[in-house]
């Protein structure tokens, strides 16, 4: 009976003290999920062909997890209406960038310094809109659509007109003007709404108040000032280049390489912050359970616990696996060898320092955990132990295999969390009757479809004719291999995934806490 109870899956509304789903599910999916892949990998040979099935399995679940939260956003109107710009504008920009990337990478397009600065200005405008999306400080969707479509359409028409006449005027200035006008207009309208009388119909429609806007909207015209500063930088650059008779620009492939680097760095942060989020979830579920607790474990202690290994990775693993690092990060081949050589030369200083950081952080975390629960929160201890055990594996085993286990663990954590969250939220009909709620009435069919569409299908498009049926022709789309398209898709779609997760699953949100 005890064994059956241990393997029983609790009902969605059943209270499980301290754990998220159940002890067995939490251990298998969170703290020890990396063992499922690393164990078999260590029994297989060192070449990729020796563990090809597990490699493809990891790739498949990684692709799957990046899309796993999309139904929650786009099949539940209550969720997607919270942040219209974040859920529609941001993915649309990334989708356009993805569609153009293969052709841009294959072109010899060179951007002028003014064009690069104009791109930065448009990025500032995008960040301004995203930062103020949701709540009373957000621009109404209709207003946002009108100003963006209007300004960008005018800039595009003027750009085409300037190029058709072969004028010496750089058409990138039109885009600067569009970014500056849109940014200023949005701030001006925000201030106007804040000063309307409370009885005004438009004020009632937007629900705006001066206090709410001042507290959540950010400094007035800050984005416009940044765009103006970028215009000044562009003017200075143009003047300096003309004075020194420099006519070369920035190849578009270099701009795309910068985007890829940003995505890679964001990925590192995102992976560790997910483990941090699970620690905070357990912290919230442990709060108030133990008599005589002094305080909850502060967020900085959990964050330091998951991040403290990064300096040691650079100091020790970088120089040790120099060839592997250069091979896997070939985009940084121009600077990486020199950087790793420098780390090797100063290792007598960096190694003791980074080891000390790991030891001190773990000591501080244990002290905070002792003060909060006297080390009685088993889920938190196991999650911390699993994270530390995985980190130590990088120093003992083949780092490629450990990295695969790390990626597998991250994907499983996310998929199980989303599944458990949706299982509780949609256990019964909701008042707004979301499409996702209806789809999850047949959960096996729904999740199997997700696996086939985003796991299996993407894996086949990537590796058919290479690792899967090597003698077959590799599939193509518009003259480029589908694997090439999916390489860019991995960059842009993962950025949307990273961004959404940064605010969708915060433990301080009542809607999140209610369903965990």
C-alpha positions as MATLAB code, in Angstrom:
seq = 'XXXXXXXXXXXXXXXXXXXXXXXXXXXXXXXXXXXXXXXXXXXXXXXXXXXXXXXXXXXXXXXXXXXXXXXXXXXXXXXXXXXXXXXXXXXXXXXXXXXXXXXXXXXXXXXXXXXXXXXXXXXXXXXXXXXXXXXXXXXXXXXXXXXXXXXXXXXXXXXXXXXXXXXXXXXXXXXXXXXXXXXXXXXXXXXXXXXXXXXXXXXXXXXXXXXXXXXXXXXXXXXXXXXXXXXXXXXXXXXXXXXXXXXXXXXXXXXXXXXXXXXXXXXXXXXXXXXXXXXXXXXXXXXXXXXXXXXXXXXXXXXXXXXXXXXXXXXXXXXXXXXXXXXXXXXXXXXXXXXXXXXXXXXXXXXXXXXXXXXXXXXXXXXXXXXXXXXXXXXXXXXXXXXXXXXXXXXXXXXXXXXXXXXXXXXXXXXXXXXXXXXXXXXXXXXXXXXXXXXXXXXXXXXXXXXXXXXXXXXXXXXXXXXXXXXXXXXXXXXXXXXXXXXXXXXXXXXXXXXXXXXXXXXXXXXXXXXX';
ca = [
       0.000    0.000    0.000;
       2.861    2.349    0.840;
       4.532    1.670   -2.516;
       1.287    2.292   -4.386;
       0.806    5.588   -2.540;
       4.346    6.658   -3.427;
       3.702    6.119   -7.130;
       0.174    7.576   -7.108;
      -0.277   10.859   -8.961;
      -2.180   13.283   -6.705;
      -5.312   14.954   -8.018;
      -4.785   18.504   -9.386;
      -6.486   20.171   -6.395;
      -4.977   17.815   -3.819;
      -2.624   19.547   -1.402;
       0.910   18.117   -1.372;
       2.815   19.757    1.473;
       6.179   21.193    0.406;
       6.308   19.569   -3.027;
       5.060   20.842   -6.362;
       3.351   17.748   -7.825;
       4.520   14.853   -5.621;
       7.833   13.645   -4.150;
       8.350   11.129   -6.965;
       7.480   13.534   -9.816;
       9.538   16.355   -8.318;
      12.600   14.160   -7.843;
      12.363   12.721  -11.340;
      11.634   16.027  -13.095;
      13.463   18.669  -11.067;
      16.311   17.770   -8.748;
      17.498   14.542  -10.418;
      16.211   14.799  -14.000;
      19.761   15.014  -15.391;
      20.563   11.486  -14.184;
      18.144    9.965  -16.719;
      20.459   10.935  -19.577;
      23.877   11.254  -17.964;
      23.796    7.719  -16.539;
      23.329    5.990  -19.921;
      25.687    8.451  -21.635;
      28.540    7.515  -19.320;
      28.128    3.864  -20.302;
      28.504    4.666  -24.018;
      31.519    5.606  -26.126;
      32.945    9.129  -26.591;
      31.938    9.661  -30.255;
      28.543   11.162  -31.091;
      27.683    8.048  -33.117;
      28.019    6.036  -29.910;
      25.199    7.917  -28.205;
      23.284    9.221  -31.231;
      19.847    8.212  -29.921;
      20.323   10.098  -26.645;
      21.745   13.082  -28.534;
      18.679   13.238  -30.791;
      16.386   12.731  -27.797;
      17.962   15.728  -26.062;
      17.656   17.867  -29.194;
      14.002   16.841  -29.568;
      13.002   17.674  -26.000;
      14.967   20.925  -26.144;
      13.027   21.996  -29.248;
       9.797   20.828  -27.640;
      10.224   22.760  -24.393;
      10.836   26.086  -26.185;
       7.318   25.826  -27.622;
       5.632   24.139  -24.669;
       4.326   27.332  -23.069;
       2.920   28.843  -26.285;
      -0.562   27.267  -25.968;
      -0.913   28.840  -22.506;
      -0.412   32.259  -24.100;
      -2.155   31.943  -27.445;
      -4.973   29.519  -26.587;
      -6.163   31.408  -23.497;
      -7.550   34.858  -24.278;
      -7.410   35.893  -20.623;
      -3.633   35.392  -20.610;
      -2.795   36.911  -23.978;
      -4.827   40.069  -23.282;
      -2.600   40.920  -20.327;
       0.342   41.948  -22.513;
      -0.744   42.578  -26.129;
       2.577   44.062  -27.260;
       4.676   41.421  -25.550;
       2.619   38.564  -26.937;
       2.075   39.950  -30.442;
       4.525   42.710  -31.364;
       7.682   41.108  -29.985;
       7.133   37.690  -31.634;
       6.136   39.438  -34.889;
       9.446   41.342  -34.951;
      11.364   38.121  -34.291;
       9.331   36.271  -36.925;
      10.186   38.889  -39.561;
      13.851   38.743  -38.558;
      13.809   34.953  -38.861;
      12.159   35.012  -42.292;
      14.787   37.436  -43.599;
      17.848   35.912  -41.914;
      18.839   33.198  -44.458;
      18.689   35.711  -47.295;
      20.509   38.420  -45.327;
      23.232   36.006  -44.231;
      23.731   34.964  -47.852;
      23.865   38.555  -49.103;
      26.755   40.982  -49.165;
      24.701   43.778  -47.626;
      26.756   46.339  -45.737;
      25.070   48.689  -43.274;
      26.217   52.264  -42.884;
      27.070   53.451  -39.355;
      23.896   55.546  -39.483;
      21.863   52.424  -40.307;
      23.384   50.528  -37.379;
      22.540   53.403  -35.025;
      19.025   53.586  -36.510;
      18.558   49.877  -35.781;
      19.596   50.583  -32.206;
      17.032   53.401  -32.089;
      14.263   51.091  -33.282;
      15.332   48.580  -30.628;
      15.018   51.299  -27.967;
      11.482   52.027  -29.212;
      10.617   48.324  -29.013;
      11.970   48.073  -25.458;
       9.995   51.178  -24.470;
       6.770   49.599  -25.701;
       7.460   46.212  -24.102;
       8.482   47.698  -20.765;
       5.230   49.662  -20.503;
       2.988   46.919  -21.819;
       0.264   45.681  -19.528;
      -1.516   47.621  -16.814;
      -2.561   51.234  -16.789;
       0.651   52.630  -18.292;
       0.279   50.653  -21.513;
      -0.734   52.319  -24.747;
      -4.120   51.099  -26.024;
      -3.682   48.494  -28.727;
      -5.422   50.615  -31.370;
      -3.212   53.615  -30.678;
      -0.086   51.488  -30.673;
      -1.019   49.828  -33.968;
      -1.806   53.159  -35.654;
       1.388   54.920  -34.624;
       3.653   51.969  -35.471;
       2.042   51.109  -38.803;
       1.885   54.779  -39.779;
       5.448   55.778  -38.881;
       7.086   52.622  -40.174;
       5.130   52.718  -43.439;
       6.163   56.324  -44.057;
       9.793   55.473  -43.264;
       9.685   52.512  -45.669;
       8.179   54.576  -48.485;
      10.742   57.345  -48.009;
      13.548   54.775  -47.835;
      12.482   53.246  -51.176;
      12.021   56.704  -52.742;
      15.498   57.850  -51.621;
      17.155   54.732  -53.005;
      15.270   54.929  -56.306;
      16.549   58.475  -56.884;
      20.110   57.462  -55.909;
      20.362   60.443  -53.576;
      23.442   60.902  -51.395;
      21.117   61.188  -48.410;
      21.345   58.085  -46.196;
      17.816   56.590  -46.049;
      18.534   55.281  -42.540;
      17.736   58.793  -41.279;
      14.075   58.189  -42.130;
      14.042   55.253  -39.727;
      15.648   57.383  -37.060;
      12.855   59.899  -37.567;
      10.184   57.192  -37.345;
      11.632   55.825  -34.091;
      11.907   59.285  -32.535;
       8.409   60.354  -33.577;
       6.767   57.111  -32.380;
       8.620   57.172  -29.060;
       7.739   60.810  -28.367;
       4.120   60.329  -29.434;
       3.618   57.353  -27.118;
       5.025   59.253  -24.129;
       3.019   62.365  -24.931;
      -0.194   60.353  -25.168;
       0.626   58.643  -21.867;
       0.987   62.015  -20.156;
      -2.221   63.293  -21.775;
      -4.183   60.309  -20.500;
      -2.787   60.821  -17.011;
      -4.049   64.421  -16.862;
      -7.598   63.671  -18.057;
     -10.377   64.101  -15.455;
     -11.462   60.881  -13.822;
     -14.912   61.307  -15.334;
     -13.560   61.464  -18.874;
     -14.784   58.494  -20.909;
     -11.409   57.818  -22.443;
      -9.827   57.854  -19.002;
     -12.400   55.367  -17.786;
     -11.716   53.219  -20.835;
      -8.014   53.078  -20.236;
      -8.248   52.926  -16.449;
      -5.301   55.331  -16.299;
      -4.329   57.557  -13.391;
      -1.394   59.851  -12.932;
      -0.150   57.932   -9.930;
      -0.302   54.583  -11.730;
       1.455   55.947  -14.783;
       4.154   57.667  -12.755;
       4.840   54.512  -10.770;
       4.776   51.948  -13.570;
       5.507   53.774  -16.798;
       9.091   54.833  -16.196;
      10.694   58.261  -16.763;
       8.956   60.470  -19.298;
      10.623   60.740  -22.689;
      13.603   58.630  -21.547;
      13.477   56.528  -24.723;
      13.254   59.653  -26.894;
      16.343   61.058  -25.197;
      18.247   57.833  -25.875;
      17.201   57.911  -29.542;
      18.322   61.546  -29.773;
      21.666   60.514  -28.261;
      21.978   57.780  -30.898;
      21.315   60.369  -33.593;
      24.190   62.403  -32.164;
      26.430   59.334  -32.205;
      25.484   58.676  -35.837;
      26.314   62.268  -36.812;
      29.695   62.088  -35.059;
      30.495   58.732  -36.660;
      29.570   59.990  -40.105;
      31.720   63.088  -39.629;
      34.695   61.105  -38.331;
      34.497   58.556  -41.156;
      34.254   61.303  -43.781;
      37.231   63.133  -42.281;
      39.338   59.971  -42.352;
      37.966   58.940  -45.754;
      36.631   55.647  -44.460;
      33.871   54.317  -46.697;
      33.391   50.799  -45.324;
      30.345   49.887  -43.250;
      29.214   47.004  -41.083;
      28.381   43.719  -42.873;
      24.913   42.574  -41.951;
      26.284   39.137  -41.038;
      28.237   40.786  -38.205;
      25.037   42.313  -36.856;
      23.425   38.876  -37.008;
      26.421   37.384  -35.196;
      25.912   39.901  -32.378;
      22.251   38.827  -32.144;
      23.349   35.177  -31.928;
      25.831   36.001  -29.144;
      23.116   37.869  -27.223;
      20.815   34.857  -27.598;
      23.564   32.504  -26.361;
      24.308   34.644  -23.299;
      20.585   35.029  -22.604;
      20.289   31.249  -22.821;
      22.885   30.774  -20.082;
      21.058   33.223  -17.841;
      17.671   31.695  -18.608;
      18.790   28.128  -17.787;
      20.137   29.103  -14.384;
      17.204   31.382  -13.597;
      14.829   28.477  -14.178;
      16.569   26.489  -11.460;
      16.437   29.608   -9.299;
      12.700   29.829   -9.984;
      12.157   26.250   -8.820;
      14.077   27.025   -5.637;
      11.827   30.058   -5.048;
       8.749   27.918   -5.677;
       9.832   25.518   -2.964;
      10.636   28.478   -0.726;
       7.087   29.811   -1.146;
       5.601   26.387   -0.391;
       7.824   25.977    2.695;
       6.995   29.407    4.149;
       5.253   29.137    7.517;
       5.551   25.349    7.767;
       8.217   25.184   10.445;
       7.955   26.401   14.007;
      10.480   28.939   15.166;
      11.620   29.929   11.671;
      13.460   33.267   11.672;
      12.737   34.308    8.093;
      12.404   32.927    4.600;
      15.553   32.226    2.589;
      16.381   35.477    0.760;
      16.333   35.448   -3.027;
      19.988   36.411   -3.302;
      21.039   33.202   -1.512;
      19.216   30.968   -4.001;
      20.440   33.012   -6.948;
      24.042   32.836   -5.738;
      23.745   29.077   -5.199;
      22.884   28.377   -8.837;
      25.247   30.973  -10.341;
      28.360   30.520   -8.189;
      29.737   27.790  -10.458;
      30.064   29.985  -13.543;
      33.367   31.703  -12.568;
      34.902   28.296  -11.785;
      33.753   26.936  -15.148;
      35.649   29.713  -16.915;
      38.729   29.483  -14.707;
      39.144   25.696  -14.793;
      37.126   24.126  -17.600;
      37.889   26.796  -20.215;
      41.669   26.242  -20.390;
      41.311   22.483  -19.808;
      38.934   21.978  -22.754;
      40.342   24.672  -25.002;
      39.955   22.709  -28.259;
      36.357   21.732  -27.524;
      35.451   25.332  -26.642;
      36.968   26.740  -29.848;
      35.293   24.021  -31.915;
      31.827   24.560  -30.427;
      32.008   28.370  -30.332;
      33.577   28.970  -33.726;
      31.928   32.410  -34.014;
      34.312   33.558  -31.293;
      37.377   31.825  -32.777;
      39.120   35.181  -33.301;
      39.221   36.055  -29.584;
      38.476   32.856  -27.666;
      41.936   31.205  -27.869;
      43.642   34.316  -26.551;
      41.087   34.661  -23.766;
      41.521   31.034  -22.726;
      45.308   31.397  -22.814;
      45.018   34.385  -20.480;
      42.840   32.369  -18.099;
      45.454   29.602  -18.141;
      48.238   32.058  -17.314;
      46.413   33.552  -14.323;
      44.936   30.253  -13.100;
      47.107   30.339   -9.967;
      44.996   33.319   -8.881;
      41.612   32.588  -10.443;
      41.315   28.938   -9.397;
      41.646   29.488   -5.606;
      39.423   32.558   -5.880;
      36.628   30.839   -7.819;
      36.779   27.732   -5.613;
      36.502   29.997   -2.573;
      33.426   31.666   -4.106;
      31.698   28.270   -4.474;
      32.523   27.250   -0.890;
      31.510   30.573    0.659;
      28.237   30.749   -1.281;
      27.256   27.216   -0.243;
      28.098   28.064    3.360;
      25.949   31.213    3.246;
      23.100   29.297    1.637;
      23.178   26.570    4.301;
      23.217   29.255    6.991;
      20.164   30.957    5.451;
      18.391   27.611    5.085;
      19.169   26.717    8.693;
      17.738   30.013    9.917;
      14.595   29.547    7.846;
      13.773   25.867    8.437;
      16.578   24.227   10.409;
      17.302   22.267    7.197;
      13.895   20.599    7.309;
      12.677   21.631    3.859;
      13.428   18.378    2.035;
      12.367   19.592   -1.454;
      14.706   22.587   -1.249;
      17.600   20.495    0.049;
      17.173   17.930   -2.712;
      16.894   20.609   -5.418;
      20.029   22.313   -4.110;
      21.823   18.959   -3.890;
      20.798   17.983   -7.413;
      21.950   21.330   -8.831;
      25.276   21.053   -7.023;
      25.732   17.423   -8.093;
      25.141   18.302  -11.739;
      27.640   21.169  -11.492;
      30.288   18.857  -10.021;
      29.835   16.398  -12.898;
      31.425   18.928  -15.282;
      34.704   18.460  -13.403;
      34.577   14.650  -13.408;
      33.047   13.449  -16.671;
      33.080   14.309  -20.376;
      31.775   17.925  -20.454;
      29.880   17.336  -23.714;
      27.891   14.521  -22.150;
      27.285   16.532  -18.983;
      26.152   19.483  -21.106;
      23.630   17.220  -22.867;
      22.368   16.059  -19.467;
      22.142   19.713  -18.382;
      20.077   20.613  -21.461;
      17.846   17.552  -20.993;
      17.301   18.455  -17.342;
      16.373   22.038  -18.178;
      13.838   20.964  -20.810;
      12.226   18.333  -18.565;
      11.950   20.831  -15.693;
      10.102   23.274  -17.895;
       7.765   20.774  -19.534;
       6.755   19.231  -16.215;
       6.228   22.623  -14.575;
       3.983   23.830  -17.410;
       2.104   20.520  -17.469;
       1.491   20.674  -13.701;
       0.476   24.338  -13.854;
      -1.985   23.741  -16.699;
      -3.260   20.578  -15.055;
      -4.343   22.609  -12.023;
      -5.532   25.766  -13.831;
      -7.684   23.906  -16.359;
      -8.937   21.068  -14.148;
     -12.459   22.459  -14.527;
     -14.248   24.810  -16.935;
     -13.289   28.482  -16.566;
     -15.699   31.362  -16.962;
     -14.023   32.648  -20.151;
     -13.948   29.098  -21.649;
     -10.433   29.201  -23.162;
      -9.512   27.063  -26.153;
      -6.682   25.503  -24.153;
      -9.092   24.432  -21.432;
     -11.219   22.598  -23.992;
      -8.132   21.015  -25.604;
      -6.874   19.748  -22.258;
     -10.031   17.761  -21.690;
      -8.123   15.204  -23.768;
      -4.654   15.742  -22.269;
      -3.032   12.664  -23.814;
      -4.066   13.709  -27.310;
      -3.035   17.332  -26.729;
       0.436   16.612  -25.341;
       1.106   13.862  -27.864;
       0.331   16.361  -30.622;
       2.779   18.846  -29.042;
       5.493   16.190  -28.950;
       4.950   15.168  -32.563;
       4.759   18.744  -33.855;
       7.537   20.480  -31.947;
       9.772   17.600  -30.945;
       9.709   14.931  -33.616;
       8.867   17.118  -36.641;
      11.564   19.709  -35.945;
      14.137   16.992  -35.243;
      13.336   15.299  -38.565;
      13.604   18.583  -40.473;
      16.957   19.239  -38.815;
      18.634   15.862  -39.142;
      16.918   13.955  -41.952;
      19.639   13.095  -44.453;
      22.379   13.692  -41.872;
      21.940   11.664  -38.685;
      18.547   10.184  -39.614;
      18.643    8.146  -42.861;
      22.020    9.627  -43.943;
      21.643    8.380  -47.516;
      18.433   10.418  -48.065;
      18.326   13.914  -49.569;
      18.180   16.697  -47.023;
      14.903   18.699  -47.154;
      14.991   22.271  -48.456;
      12.821   25.384  -48.320;
      13.255   28.305  -50.767;
      16.660   26.996  -51.791;
      18.020   26.582  -48.257;
      18.140   23.421  -46.182;
      15.451   23.260  -43.523;
      18.212   22.676  -40.971;
      19.624   26.098  -41.932;
      16.207   27.710  -41.448;
      15.791   25.959  -38.100;
      19.204   27.181  -36.978;
      17.914   30.749  -37.237;
      14.581   29.681  -35.778;
      16.433   28.360  -32.742;
      17.934   31.813  -32.185;
      14.806   33.923  -32.597;
      12.193   31.584  -31.135;
      14.376   30.870  -28.119;
      14.593   34.625  -27.456;
      10.797   34.793  -27.362;
      10.820   31.779  -25.023;
      13.403   33.399  -22.724;
      11.483   36.674  -22.647;
       8.058   35.156  -21.976;
       9.402   32.991  -19.170;
      10.976   36.041  -17.554;
       7.566   37.405  -16.555;
       4.983   34.626  -17.067;
       6.054   32.389  -14.194;
       7.198   34.806  -11.482;
       6.380   33.373   -8.063;
       5.160   36.745   -6.765;
       2.258   36.801   -9.251;
      -1.042   35.766   -7.609;
      -2.149   33.855  -10.720;
       1.049   31.776  -10.633;
       0.961   31.140   -6.891;
      -2.683   30.080   -7.088;
      -1.822   27.249   -9.499;
       1.311   25.835   -7.869;
];
